[in-house]
Amino acid sequence: MVAGLVIGGSVGLMFYIAGTLVAAQGQILKASLDSAVHSSPFLNETQKAQTMSL
């Protein structure tokens, strides 16, 4: 009984950590795209807003 709770808790913790890492990587990619779009000399303001979904 206790072993099942420990195993279940550790598996749940691993999924939580993996989900947090995936979410953080997504935020990093979004920030990278935002920086690239913001500094692009080839896009006008309307195109920048449309690309960043504003």
C-alpha positions in Angstrom: 0.0 0.0 0.0 2.7 2.5 1.0 5.0 1.4 -1.8 2.2 2.1 -4.3 1.7 5.6 -2.9 5.5 6.3 -3.0 5.7 5.0 -6.6 2.6 6.9 -7.7 3.9 10.1 -6.0 7.3 9.8 -7.6 5.8 9.2 -11.1 3.5 12.2 -10.6 6.4 14.3 -9.5 8.3 13.3 -12.6 5.4 14.2 -14.9 5.0 17.6 -13.1 8.7 18.4 -13.6 8.6 17.3 -17.2 5.5 19.5 -17.8 7.2 22.5 -16.2 10.3 22.1 -18.3 8.2 21.8 -21.5 6.2 24.9 -20.6 9.4 26.8 -19.8 10.9 25.8 -23.2 7.7 27.0 -24.9 8.1 30.4 -23.2 11.7 30.7 -24.3 10.7 29.9 -27.9 7.9 32.5 -27.8 10.3 35.1 -26.4 12.8 34.3 -29.1 10.2 34.8 -31.8 9.0 38.0 -30.2 12.5 39.4 -30.2 13.1 38.4 -33.9 9.8 39.9 -35.0 10.4 43.1 -33.0 13.8 43.7 -34.5 13.0 42.8 -38.1 13.5 45.6 -40.5 11.4 43.8 -43.2 8.0 44.0 -41.3 5.8 47.0 -40.8 3.9 47.6 -37.6 0.7 45.8 -38.8 2.6 42.7 -39.9 4.5 42.6 -36.5 1.3 42.8 -34.6 -0.3 40.1 -36.8 2.7 37.8 -36.4 2.7 38.2 -32.6 -1.1 37.7 -32.5 -1.9 41.1 -31.0 
